[in-house]
């Protein structure tokens, strides 16, 4: 009988996927909830019944649970790779947290349907067909550096000769901003990442990116008038989490490596990996930057780097704050890394990679 239940990690993935699908609904539907949402709710109720714990009384109550009840208090048995204080929805915005997005991405039956994959695969296909790597790089840099656009600036991006064949992808990627960002007639960007901040009830601000929320008090930038006649648009949430967030770390690393007088190519061969770094004395490093909250999922999802463009060493680089948040980050990653991958990719923080690059330079000065 229990074989028919979704339990443990499978149930967590199902719930995460359902929450993300609900967050993407922009207008009423019939039926109100799709089959994945209803199935997730039903299986949570079944798991509660099996464990003898009170269950959510409705799908909206399940949403309330996800925004207020840490996973350590859910009747879902998951391994120690998930911190018990993890929330699946942000309590301020009721939008999926990065942990939620990561669990859904890791689910084989959901990954292909996620918005971020759909958009970036389309952009890759279209730019490859035109043999236009510069257009791919421009699109990606725009998602990273210009996550909020006025309608006029969005139209200019669509009209850019290097991007006009990506007009559908640009329109899908930058959507009208959510009213939850509205504050006294303005939208307020984050001074660190450029994404729109969410006003908190206590008068403060909330930034959805982990890298900003862990870098001290949120700093607001110049507000944008909500009456902007051409409208205000923001990159959609999956892209913000998996392209804008780690992309900021990629660009920071690009600049730091340039400052060391190293050759740096971004997203070579249509994103074979993130950075290709060439040292004056010959060696080439391949670097993928991943700003992931869950090291277990990162370990499970790590695959061998493409052999082209060729490289001598391969690094998986994670922002240093992730290692500070979890002192076991590297151990958990290594525990979940496929045995065939061990020794083929090196996990480092961004600061550790820069230190290693300096050592490499000095050794051949």
Secondary structure, DSSP 8 states (H G I E B T S, - for coil): -GGGS--HHHHHHHHHHHHHHHHT--S--SSSS-HHHHHHHHHHHHHHHHHT----SSHHHHHHHHHHS-GGGSS----TTS-TT--SB-TTT--B-HHHHHHHHH-HHHHTTSHHHHHHHHHHHHHHHTT-HHHHHHHHHHHHH--EEEHHHHHHHHH-TTTGGGHHHHHHHEEE--GGGEETTEEEEETTT--B-EE-TTS-EE-S-HHHHTSSS--EEEEEETT-TT-EEEE-HHHIIIIIIHHHHHHHHHHHHHHTT-EEEESHHHHSSSEEEE-TTS-EEEEEE---S-HHHHHHH-----SSS--SEEEEEE-HHHHHH-TTHHHHHHHHS-GGGBTTBEEEEHHHHHHHHHHHHHHT-
